[in-house]
Amino acid sequence: MVSLAAGDTPQIHPVSFVVDAVRGWIDIGAPRLRDSQKYRNICRDPRVTLILDDDSGYLQGSDSSNVRRVEIRGMAEPSERAASAMTTDVIRIRPRIDAWNLVGGVQDNRLVTY
């Protein structure tokens, strides 16, 4: 996930996430999230980007038309999520999603959702 640190410099860090397709948002979670720089960044500036790449086909010798990519941009907000018997802090993203090559056999197909 990329968030903007002070001075509009990007802070990039791998994250775990859960997609809530019914409500239309993505939750980012981590231990002690409230204490993280990422959490402070989105409290100051809510713009974020989450990138997912599947380059496995490309790395195995096929051309780049088989590489699947999803770029998620959105506005993030601090929130909470019930997990089992406890509540945990999350960063909730309301996404705009761009995706490439998700449908097999169709090169460079693109999906945009809001």
N, CA, C and O atoms as CSV, one atom per row, in Angstrom:
chain,resi,resn,atom,element,x,y,z
A,1,MET,N,N,0.852,-1.169,0.000
A,1,MET,CA,C,0.000,0.000,0.000
A,1,MET,C,C,0.892,1.224,0.000
A,1,MET,O,O,1.922,1.262,0.673
A,2,VAL,N,N,0.486,2.214,-0.758
A,2,VAL,CA,C,1.195,3.484,-0.795
A,2,VAL,C,C,0.315,4.525,-0.127
A,2,VAL,O,O,-0.833,4.727,-0.521
A,3,SER,N,N,0.860,5.182,0.885
A,3,SER,CA,C,0.200,6.328,1.496
A,3,SER,C,C,1.167,7.498,1.403
A,3,SER,O,O,2.351,7.309,1.123
A,4,LEU,N,N,0.667,8.702,1.637
A,4,LEU,CA,C,1.520,9.874,1.536
A,4,LEU,C,C,1.986,10.310,2.911
A,4,LEU,O,O,1.179,10.607,3.791
A,5,ALA,N,N,3.314,10.345,3.085
A,5,ALA,CA,C,3.913,10.810,4.332
A,5,ALA,C,C,4.028,12.335,4.269
A,5,ALA,O,O,3.632,12.961,3.285
A,6,ALA,N,N,4.571,12.913,5.325
A,6,ALA,CA,C,4.770,14.356,5.355
A,6,ALA,C,C,5.581,14.787,4.142
A,6,ALA,O,O,6.500,14.081,3.727
A,7,GLY,N,N,5.250,15.931,3.576
A,7,GLY,CA,C,5.936,16.415,2.380
A,7,GLY,C,C,5.494,15.712,1.118
A,7,GLY,O,O,6.155,15.825,0.086
A,8,ASP,N,N,4.383,14.985,1.179
A,8,ASP,CA,C,3.843,14.251,0.032
A,8,ASP,C,C,4.805,13.217,-0.543
A,8,ASP,O,O,4.740,12.909,-1.733
A,9,THR,N,N,5.694,12.681,0.284
A,9,THR,CA,C,6.558,11.592,-0.161
A,9,THR,C,C,5.824,10.279,0.047
A,9,THR,O,O,5.175,10.098,1.077
A,10,PRO,N,N,5.911,9.354,-0.912
A,10,PRO,CA,C,5.182,8.088,-0.770
A,10,PRO,C,C,5.820,7.181,0.266
A,10,PRO,O,O,7.044,7.058,0.333
A,11,GLN,N,N,4.989,6.553,1.066
A,11,GLN,CA,C,5.432,5.505,1.976
A,11,GLN,C,C,4.844,4.210,1.440
A,11,GLN,O,O,3.625,4.063,1.353
A,12,ILE,N,N,5.710,3.274,1.083
A,12,ILE,CA,C,5.287,2.020,0.463
A,12,ILE,C,C,5.597,0.883,1.417
A,12,ILE,O,O,6.708,0.776,1.935
A,13,HIS,N,N,4.587,0.020,1.648
A,13,HIS,CA,C,4.776,-1.084,2.581
A,13,HIS,C,C,3.800,-2.201,2.240
A,13,HIS,O,O,2.631,-1.926,1.969
A,14,PRO,N,N,4.255,-3.470,2.246
A,14,PRO,CA,C,3.312,-4.580,2.026
A,14,PRO,C,C,2.264,-4.628,3.141
A,14,PRO,O,O,2.564,-4.323,4.295
A,15,VAL,N,N,1.053,-5.006,2.793
A,15,VAL,CA,C,-0.031,-5.057,3.770
A,15,VAL,C,C,-0.890,-6.299,3.565
A,15,VAL,O,O,-0.877,-6.908,2.495
A,16,SER,N,N,-1.624,-6.660,4.588
A,16,SER,CA,C,-2.663,-7.688,4.492
A,16,SER,C,C,-3.996,-6.972,4.320
A,16,SER,O,O,-4.204,-5.885,4.858
A,17,PHE,N,N,-4.896,-7.596,3.562
A,17,PHE,CA,C,-6.176,-6.929,3.332
A,17,PHE,C,C,-7.299,-7.943,3.233
A,17,PHE,O,O,-7.081,-9.126,2.971
A,18,VAL,N,N,-8.520,-7.440,3.452
A,18,VAL,CA,C,-9.742,-8.221,3.320
A,18,VAL,C,C,-10.704,-7.400,2.467
A,18,VAL,O,O,-10.914,-6.217,2.732
A,19,VAL,N,N,-11.287,-8.022,1.446
A,19,VAL,CA,C,-12.244,-7.350,0.576
A,19,VAL,C,C,-13.652,-7.637,1.078
A,19,VAL,O,O,-14.023,-8.795,1.266
A,20,ASP,N,N,-14.423,-6.600,1.291
A,20,ASP,CA,C,-15.833,-6.746,1.639
A,20,ASP,C,C,-16.641,-6.359,0.406
A,20,ASP,O,O,-16.991,-5.192,0.230
A,21,ALA,N,N,-16.937,-7.338,-0.448
A,21,ALA,CA,C,-17.622,-7.088,-1.720
A,21,ALA,C,C,-19.049,-6.587,-1.518
A,21,ALA,O,O,-19.573,-5.855,-2.358
A,22,VAL,N,N,-19.676,-6.971,-0.420
A,22,VAL,CA,C,-21.050,-6.549,-0.165
A,22,VAL,C,C,-21.106,-5.053,0.133
A,22,VAL,O,O,-21.959,-4.342,-0.397
A,23,ARG,N,N,-20.201,-4.582,0.976
A,23,ARG,CA,C,-20.194,-3.166,1.354
A,23,ARG,C,C,-19.352,-2.306,0.410
A,23,ARG,O,O,-19.468,-1.080,0.416
A,24,GLY,N,N,-18.506,-2.947,-0.400
A,24,GLY,CA,C,-17.738,-2.211,-1.386
A,24,GLY,C,C,-16.495,-1.525,-0.862
A,24,GLY,O,O,-16.116,-0.461,-1.351
A,25,TRP,N,N,-15.857,-2.130,0.132
A,25,TRP,CA,C,-14.626,-1.537,0.632
A,25,TRP,C,C,-13.570,-2.583,0.889
A,25,TRP,O,O,-13.848,-3.781,0.856
A,26,ILE,N,N,-12.348,-2.129,1.147
A,26,ILE,CA,C,-11.208,-2.987,1.443
A,26,ILE,C,C,-10.653,-2.571,2.788
A,26,ILE,O,O,-10.410,-1.387,3.026
A,27,ASP,N,N,-10.448,-3.545,3.677
A,27,ASP,CA,C,-9.866,-3.273,4.992
A,27,ASP,C,C,-8.413,-3.717,5.017
A,27,ASP,O,O,-8.098,-4.852,4.659
A,28,ILE,N,N,-7.528,-2.821,5.442
A,28,ILE,CA,C,-6.110,-3.103,5.635
A,28,ILE,C,C,-5.903,-3.292,7.122
A,28,ILE,O,O,-6.340,-2.462,7.919
A,29,GLY,N,N,-5.239,-4.378,7.512
A,29,GLY,CA,C,-5.023,-4.636,8.925
A,29,GLY,C,C,-3.591,-5.012,9.227
A,29,GLY,O,O,-2.867,-5.496,8.356
A,30,ALA,N,N,-3.184,-4.789,10.463
A,30,ALA,CA,C,-1.848,-5.152,10.932
A,30,ALA,C,C,-1.844,-5.048,12.447
A,30,ALA,O,O,-2.639,-4.305,13.023
A,31,PRO,N,N,-0.949,-5.791,13.097
A,31,PRO,CA,C,-0.832,-5.642,14.551
A,31,PRO,C,C,-0.428,-4.211,14.912
A,31,PRO,O,O,0.419,-3.610,14.250
A,32,ARG,N,N,-1.024,-3.688,15.939
A,32,ARG,CA,C,-0.716,-2.338,16.444
A,32,ARG,C,C,-0.811,-1.280,15.349
A,32,ARG,O,O,0.006,-0.362,15.284
A,33,LEU,N,N,-1.811,-1.420,14.496
A,33,LEU,CA,C,-1.977,-0.532,13.352
A,33,LEU,C,C,-2.083,0.935,13.767
A,33,LEU,O,O,-1.528,1.812,13.106
A,34,ARG,N,N,-2.786,1.196,14.849
A,34,ARG,CA,C,-2.984,2.572,15.308
A,34,ARG,C,C,-1.655,3.272,15.610
A,34,ARG,O,O,-1.577,4.500,15.560
A,35,ASP,N,N,-0.616,2.502,15.920
A,35,ASP,CA,C,0.695,3.075,16.236
A,35,ASP,C,C,1.592,3.225,15.009
A,35,ASP,O,O,2.725,3.691,15.138
A,36,SER,N,N,1.118,2.845,13.830
A,36,SER,CA,C,1.966,2.815,12.637
A,36,SER,C,C,2.014,4.164,11.911
A,36,SER,O,O,1.106,4.987,12.028
A,37,GLN,N,N,3.097,4.362,11.160
A,37,GLN,CA,C,3.223,5.555,10.322
A,37,GLN,C,C,2.130,5.579,9.256
A,37,GLN,O,O,1.592,6.639,8.935
A,38,LYS,N,N,1.807,4.421,8.717
A,38,LYS,CA,C,0.754,4.298,7.700
A,38,LYS,C,C,-0.570,4.845,8.227
A,38,LYS,O,O,-1.272,5.560,7.512
A,39,TYR,N,N,-0.913,4.519,9.462
A,39,TYR,CA,C,-2.157,4.973,10.085
A,39,TYR,C,C,-2.133,6.498,10.250
A,39,TYR,O,O,-3.120,7.175,9.964
A,40,ARG,N,N,-1.004,7.025,10.710
A,40,ARG,CA,C,-0.874,8.479,10.871
A,40,ARG,C,C,-0.955,9.181,9.518
A,40,ARG,O,O,-1.540,10.258,9.404
A,41,ASN,N,N,-0.358,8.559,8.483
A,41,ASN,CA,C,-0.408,9.151,7.144
A,41,ASN,C,C,-1.835,9.324,6.654
A,41,ASN,O,O,-2.186,10.390,6.150
A,42,ILE,N,N,-2.667,8.294,6.793
A,42,ILE,CA,C,-4.025,8.402,6.249
A,42,ILE,C,C,-4.903,9.314,7.112
A,42,ILE,O,O,-5.895,9.854,6.623
A,43,CYS,N,N,-4.554,9.487,8.371
A,43,CYS,CA,C,-5.285,10.464,9.188
A,43,CYS,C,C,-5.005,11.881,8.689
A,43,CYS,O,O,-5.865,12.758,8.783
A,44,ARG,N,N,-3.812,12.100,8.162
A,44,ARG,CA,C,-3.412,13.403,7.642
A,44,ARG,C,C,-3.855,13.604,6.197
A,44,ARG,O,O,-4.324,14.684,5.836
A,45,ASP,N,N,-3.708,12.559,5.359
A,45,ASP,CA,C,-4.063,12.633,3.933
A,45,ASP,C,C,-4.647,11.278,3.539
A,45,ASP,O,O,-3.913,10.290,3.512
A,46,PRO,N,N,-5.942,11.200,3.232
A,46,PRO,CA,C,-6.607,9.907,3.030
A,46,PRO,C,C,-6.376,9.245,1.670
A,46,PRO,O,O,-6.902,8.155,1.443
A,47,ARG,N,N,-5.621,9.848,0.764
A,47,ARG,CA,C,-5.407,9.255,-0.563
A,47,ARG,C,C,-4.416,8.094,-0.480
A,47,ARG,O,O,-3.319,8.248,0.057
A,48,VAL,N,N,-4.807,6.927,-1.014
A,48,VAL,CA,C,-3.949,5.740,-0.986
A,48,VAL,C,C,-4.030,4.991,-2.309
A,48,VAL,O,O,-4.961,5.174,-3.093
A,49,THR,N,N,-3.020,4.136,-2.538
A,49,THR,CA,C,-2.997,3.238,-3.689
A,49,THR,C,C,-2.563,1.866,-3.212
A,49,THR,O,O,-1.639,1.743,-2.407
A,50,LEU,N,N,-3.225,0.841,-3.706
A,50,LEU,CA,C,-2.888,-0.549,-3.422
A,50,LEU,C,C,-2.684,-1.232,-4.770
A,50,LEU,O,O,-3.575,-1.199,-5.619
A,51,ILE,N,N,-1.506,-1.860,-4.979
A,51,ILE,CA,C,-1.170,-2.504,-6.248
A,51,ILE,C,C,-1.044,-4.008,-6.028
A,51,ILE,O,O,-0.386,-4.448,-5.086
A,52,LEU,N,N,-1.675,-4.794,-6.895
A,52,LEU,CA,C,-1.563,-6.250,-6.873
A,52,LEU,C,C,-1.063,-6.700,-8.232
A,52,LEU,O,O,-1.697,-6.405,-9.245
A,53,ASP,N,N,0.058,-7.408,-8.281
A,53,ASP,CA,C,0.623,-7.926,-9.525
A,53,ASP,C,C,0.734,-9.436,-9.451
A,53,ASP,O,O,1.114,-9.986,-8.417
A,54,ASP,N,N,0.406,-10.107,-10.543
A,54,ASP,CA,C,0.682,-11.534,-10.690
A,54,ASP,C,C,1.578,-11.677,-11.910
A,54,ASP,O,O,1.097,-11.839,-13.032
A,55,ASP,N,N,2.877,-11.615,-11.682
A,55,ASP,CA,C,3.861,-11.686,-12.759
A,55,ASP,C,C,4.348,-13.107,-12.995
A,55,ASP,O,O,5.331,-13.297,-13.711
A,56,SER,N,N,3.702,-14.105,-12.424
A,56,SER,CA,C,4.209,-15.474,-12.493
A,56,SER,C,C,4.336,-15.972,-13.927
A,56,SER,O,O,5.310,-16.652,-14.252
A,57,GLY,N,N,3.373,-15.651,-14.797
A,57,GLY,CA,C,3.468,-16.080,-16.190
A,57,GLY,C,C,4.641,-15.442,-16.899
A,57,GLY,O,O,5.341,-16.105,-17.665
A,58,TYR,N,N,4.865,-14.169,-16.656
A,58,TYR,CA,C,5.970,-13.445,-17.272
A,58,TYR,C,C,7.311,-14.021,-16.822
A,58,TYR,O,O,8.234,-14.164,-17.625
A,59,LEU,N,N,7.412,-14.347,-15.541
A,59,LEU,CA,C,8.658,-14.890,-15.004
A,59,LEU,C,C,8.940,-16.288,-15.542
A,59,LEU,O,O,10.088,-16.735,-15.535
A,60,GLN,N,N,7.901,-16.984,-16.011
A,60,GLN,CA,C,8.087,-18.320,-16.559
A,60,GLN,C,C,8.287,-18.300,-18.067
A,60,GLN,O,O,8.238,-19.351,-18.708
A,61,GLY,N,N,8.514,-17.119,-18.649
A,61,GLY,CA,C,8.864,-17.041,-20.058
A,61,GLY,C,C,7.773,-16.593,-21.005
A,61,GLY,O,O,8.050,-16.402,-22.189
A,62,SER,N,N,6.543,-16.416,-20.542
A,62,SER,CA,C,5.505,-15.942,-21.460
A,62,SER,C,C,5.611,-14.422,-21.586
A,62,SER,O,O,6.302,-13.774,-20.800
A,63,ASP,N,N,4.921,-13.862,-22.576
A,63,ASP,CA,C,5.009,-12.416,-22.758
A,63,ASP,C,C,4.170,-11.681,-21.720
A,63,ASP,O,O,3.429,-12.294,-20.952
A,64,SER,N,N,4.298,-10.373,-21.710
A,64,SER,CA,C,3.646,-9.558,-20.683
A,64,SER,C,C,2.132,-9.513,-20.823
A,64,SER,O,O,1.459,-9.015,-19.921
A,65,SER,N,N,1.567,-10.020,-21.927
A,65,SER,CA,C,0.115,-9.991,-22.084
A,65,SER,C,C,-0.586,-10.919,-21.090
A,65,SER,O,O,-1.796,-10.809,-20.894
A,66,ASN,N,N,0.150,-11.820,-20.469
A,66,ASN,CA,C,-0.439,-12.728,-19.485
A,66,ASN,C,C,-0.289,-12.240,-18.054
A,66,ASN,O,O,-0.754,-12.901,-17.126
A,67,VAL,N,N,0.346,-11.108,-17.862
A,67,VAL,CA,C,0.553,-10.566,-16.522
A,67,VAL,C,C,-0.739,-9.897,-16.071
A,67,VAL,O,O,-1.259,-9.005,-16.742
A,68,ARG,N,N,-1.249,-10.340,-14.925
A,68,ARG,CA,C,-2.485,-9.763,-14.393
A,68,ARG,C,C,-2.133,-8.679,-13.387
A,68,ARG,O,O,-1.230,-8.840,-12.566
A,69,ARG,N,N,-2.863,-7.569,-13.466
A,69,ARG,CA,C,-2.593,-6.447,-12.565
A,69,ARG,C,C,-3.898,-5.824,-12.096
A,69,ARG,O,O,-4.883,-5.753,-12.831
A,70,VAL,N,N,-3.871,-5.379,-10.856
A,70,VAL,CA,C,-4.990,-4.628,-10.301
A,70,VAL,C,C,-4.405,-3.420,-9.582
A,70,VAL,O,O,-3.512,-3.558,-8.747
A,71,GLU,N,N,-4.906,-2.253,-9.907
A,71,GLU,CA,C,-4.512,-1.027,-9.210
A,71,GLU,C,C,-5.751,-0.465,-8.531
A,71,GLU,O,O,-6.774,-0.223,-9.172
A,72,ILE,N,N,-5.644,-0.267,-7.247
A,72,ILE,CA,C,-6.767,0.222,-6.455
A,72,ILE,C,C,-6.367,1.567,-5.867
A,72,ILE,O,O,-5.405,1.656,-5.103
A,73,ARG,N,N,-7.093,2.594,-6.217
A,73,ARG,CA,C,-6.885,3.921,-5.634
A,73,ARG,C,C,-8.147,4.257,-4.866
A,73,ARG,O,O,-9.248,3.853,-5.243
A,74,GLY,N,N,-7.978,4.986,-3.807
A,74,GLY,CA,C,-9.168,5.345,-3.062
A,74,GLY,C,C,-8.886,6.283,-1.924
A,74,GLY,O,O,-7.763,6.740,-1.708
A,75,MET,N,N,-9.940,6.549,-1.212
A,75,MET,CA,C,-9.868,7.364,-0.008
A,75,MET,C,C,-9.924,6.420,1.181
A,75,MET,O,O,-10.792,5.549,1.254
A,76,ALA,N,N,-8.998,6.596,2.108
A,76,ALA,CA,C,-8.911,5.714,3.264
A,76,ALA,C,C,-9.365,6.451,4.529
A,76,ALA,O,O,-9.307,7.677,4.618
A,77,GLU,N,N,-9.806,5.675,5.476
A,77,GLU,CA,C,-10.207,6.249,6.767
A,77,GLU,C,C,-9.913,5.248,7.869
A,77,GLU,O,O,-10.019,4.040,7.657
A,78,PRO,N,N,-9.543,5.744,9.047
A,78,PRO,CA,C,-9.371,4.830,10.176
A,78,PRO,C,C,-10.731,4.268,10.565
A,78,PRO,O,O,-11.734,4.982,10.549
A,79,SER,N,N,-10.760,2.991,10.914
A,79,SER,CA,C,-12.014,2.352,11.279
A,79,SER,C,C,-11.725,1.181,12.208
A,79,SER,O,O,-10.596,1.001,12.665
A,80,GLU,N,N,-12.747,0.396,12.480
A,80,GLU,CA,C,-12.609,-0.799,13.315
A,80,GLU,C,C,-13.325,-1.946,12.634
A,80,GLU,O,O,-14.287,-1.746,11.893
A,81,ARG,N,N,-12.841,-3.151,12.895
A,81,ARG,CA,C,-13.438,-4.358,12.330
A,81,ARG,C,C,-13.555,-5.388,13.444
A,81,ARG,O,O,-12.615,-5.600,14.209
A,82,ALA,N,N,-14.711,-6.021,13.526
A,82,ALA,CA,C,-14.895,-7.089,14.506
A,82,ALA,C,C,-14.206,-8.340,13.994
A,82,ALA,O,O,-14.512,-8.819,12.902
A,83,ALA,N,N,-13.286,-8.865,14.769
A,83,ALA,CA,C,-12.582,-10.109,14.420
A,83,ALA,C,C,-12.724,-11.053,15.599
A,83,ALA,O,O,-12.124,-10.840,16.652
A,84,SER,N,N,-13.519,-12.094,15.418
A,84,SER,CA,C,-13.822,-13.037,16.504
A,84,SER,C,C,-14.494,-12.287,17.639
A,84,SER,O,O,-15.521,-11.635,17.451
A,85,ALA,N,N,-13.900,-12.389,18.823
A,85,ALA,CA,C,-14.498,-11.768,20.004
A,85,ALA,C,C,-13.902,-10.396,20.297
A,85,ALA,O,O,-14.228,-9.789,21.317
A,86,MET,N,N,-13.025,-9.895,19.408
A,86,MET,CA,C,-12.402,-8.601,19.681
A,86,MET,C,C,-12.545,-7.672,18.475
A,86,MET,O,O,-12.853,-8.116,17.369
A,87,THR,N,N,-12.319,-6.396,18.699
A,87,THR,CA,C,-12.359,-5.400,17.640
A,87,THR,C,C,-10.940,-4.944,17.356
A,87,THR,O,O,-10.170,-4.687,18.282
A,88,THR,N,N,-10.588,-4.841,16.079
A,88,THR,CA,C,-9.243,-4.416,15.710
A,88,THR,C,C,-9.314,-3.155,14.854
A,88,THR,O,O,-10.300,-2.915,14.156
A,89,ASP,N,N,-8.257,-2.358,14.921
A,89,ASP,CA,C,-8.155,-1.174,14.080
A,89,ASP,C,C,-7.878,-1.602,12.651
A,89,ASP,O,O,-7.130,-2.552,12.419
A,90,VAL,N,N,-8.472,-0.910,11.695
A,90,VAL,CA,C,-8.212,-1.142,10.278
A,90,VAL,C,C,-8.147,0.204,9.571
A,90,VAL,O,O,-8.624,1.222,10.073
A,91,ILE,N,N,-7.542,0.175,8.395
A,91,ILE,CA,C,-7.637,1.293,7.468
A,91,ILE,C,C,-8.617,0.830,6.403
A,91,ILE,O,O,-8.379,-0.171,5.727
A,92,ARG,N,N,-9.707,1.551,6.254
A,92,ARG,CA,C,-10.766,1.163,5.317
A,92,ARG,C,C,-10.642,2.011,4.057
A,92,ARG,O,O,-10.602,3.240,4.129
A,93,ILE,N,N,-10.583,1.349,2.899
A,93,ILE,CA,C,-10.444,2.036,1.624
A,93,ILE,C,C,-11.739,1.904,0.836
A,93,ILE,O,O,-12.268,0.805,0.667
A,94,ARG,N,N,-12.238,3.022,0.363
A,94,ARG,CA,C,-13.366,3.031,-0.572
A,94,ARG,C,C,-12.735,3.182,-1.952
A,94,ARG,O,O,-12.266,4.262,-2.312
A,95,PRO,N,N,-12.725,2.082,-2.732
A,95,PRO,CA,C,-11.839,2.012,-3.902
A,95,PRO,C,C,-12.424,2.453,-5.239
A,95,PRO,O,O,-13.636,2.468,-5.451
A,96,ARG,N,N,-11.508,2.808,-6.119
A,96,ARG,CA,C,-11.690,2.846,-7.566
A,96,ARG,C,C,-10.687,1.826,-8.086
A,96,ARG,O,O,-9.500,1.928,-7.777
A,97,ILE,N,N,-11.132,0.848,-8.866
A,97,ILE,CA,C,-10.282,-0.283,-9.243
A,97,ILE,C,C,-10.067,-0.306,-10.753
A,97,ILE,O,O,-11.022,-0.256,-11.528
A,98,ASP,N,N,-8.791,-0.382,-11.163
A,98,ASP,CA,C,-8.406,-0.615,-12.556
A,98,ASP,C,C,-7.741,-1.981,-12.601
A,98,ASP,O,O,-6.880,-2.268,-11.769
A,99,ALA,N,N,-8.119,-2.832,-13.553
A,99,ALA,CA,C,-7.546,-4.178,-13.633
A,99,ALA,C,C,-7.253,-4.532,-15.086
A,99,ALA,O,O,-7.982,-4.131,-15.993
A,100,TRP,N,N,-6.168,-5.294,-15.297
A,100,TRP,CA,C,-5.757,-5.710,-16.631
A,100,TRP,C,C,-5.573,-7.221,-16.677
A,100,TRP,O,O,-5.102,-7.823,-15.713
A,101,ASN,N,N,-5.947,-7.833,-17.800
A,101,ASN,CA,C,-5.688,-9.235,-18.102
A,101,ASN,C,C,-6.288,-10.206,-17.082
A,101,ASN,O,O,-5.663,-11.213,-16.750
A,102,LEU,N,N,-7.463,-9.920,-16.593
A,102,LEU,CA,C,-8.100,-10.818,-15.630
A,102,LEU,C,C,-8.911,-11.911,-16.313
A,102,LEU,O,O,-9.185,-12.943,-15.701
A,103,VAL,N,N,-9.299,-11.705,-17.567
A,103,VAL,CA,C,-10.072,-12.696,-18.302
A,103,VAL,C,C,-9.113,-13.487,-19.176
A,103,VAL,O,O,-8.434,-12.908,-20.024
A,104,GLY,N,N,-9.045,-14.803,-18.985
A,104,GLY,CA,C,-8.127,-15.639,-19.745
A,104,GLY,C,C,-8.370,-15.572,-21.239
A,104,GLY,O,O,-9.511,-15.552,-21.700
A,105,GLY,N,N,-7.263,-15.539,-21.998
A,105,GLY,CA,C,-7.345,-15.577,-23.445
A,105,GLY,C,C,-7.653,-14.253,-24.117
A,105,GLY,O,O,-7.662,-14.185,-25.346
A,106,VAL,N,N,-7.904,-13.197,-23.354
A,106,VAL,CA,C,-8.177,-11.885,-23.931
A,106,VAL,C,C,-7.064,-10.948,-23.503
A,106,VAL,O,O,-6.971,-10.567,-22.336
A,107,GLN,N,N,-6.216,-10.579,-24.462
A,107,GLN,CA,C,-5.059,-9.761,-24.128
A,107,GLN,C,C,-5.465,-8.327,-23.812
A,107,GLN,O,O,-6.279,-7.722,-24.510
A,108,ASP,N,N,-4.878,-7.801,-22.744
A,108,ASP,CA,C,-5.003,-6.401,-22.355
A,108,ASP,C,C,-6.445,-5.963,-22.136
A,108,ASP,O,O,-6.772,-4.797,-22.355
A,109,ASN,N,N,-7.322,-6.884,-21.703
A,109,ASN,CA,C,-8.672,-6.454,-21.355
A,109,ASN,C,C,-8.591,-5.636,-20.074
A,109,ASN,O,O,-7.731,-5.888,-19.230
A,110,ARG,N,N,-9.454,-4.687,-19.929
A,110,ARG,CA,C,-9.373,-3.777,-18.798
A,110,ARG,C,C,-10.736,-3.645,-18.144
A,110,ARG,O,O,-11.767,-3.612,-18.816
A,111,LEU,N,N,-10.720,-3.572,-16.835
A,111,LEU,CA,C,-11.936,-3.412,-16.044
A,111,LEU,C,C,-11.746,-2.188,-15.158
A,111,LEU,O,O,-10.717,-2.059,-14.495
A,112,VAL,N,N,-12.712,-1.299,-15.140
A,112,VAL,CA,C,-12.676,-0.146,-14.243
A,112,VAL,C,C,-13.973,-0.149,-13.460
A,112,VAL,O,O,-15.054,-0.192,-14.047
A,113,THR,N,N,-13.877,-0.105,-12.141
A,113,THR,CA,C,-15.061,-0.032,-11.300
A,113,THR,C,C,-14.915,1.128,-10.316
A,113,THR,O,O,-13.801,1.530,-9.984
A,114,TYR,N,N,-16.019,1.648,-9.863
A,114,TYR,CA,C,-16.010,2.754,-8.891
A,114,TYR,C,C,-16.780,2.352,-7.671
A,114,TYR,O,O,-16.898,3.135,-6.729
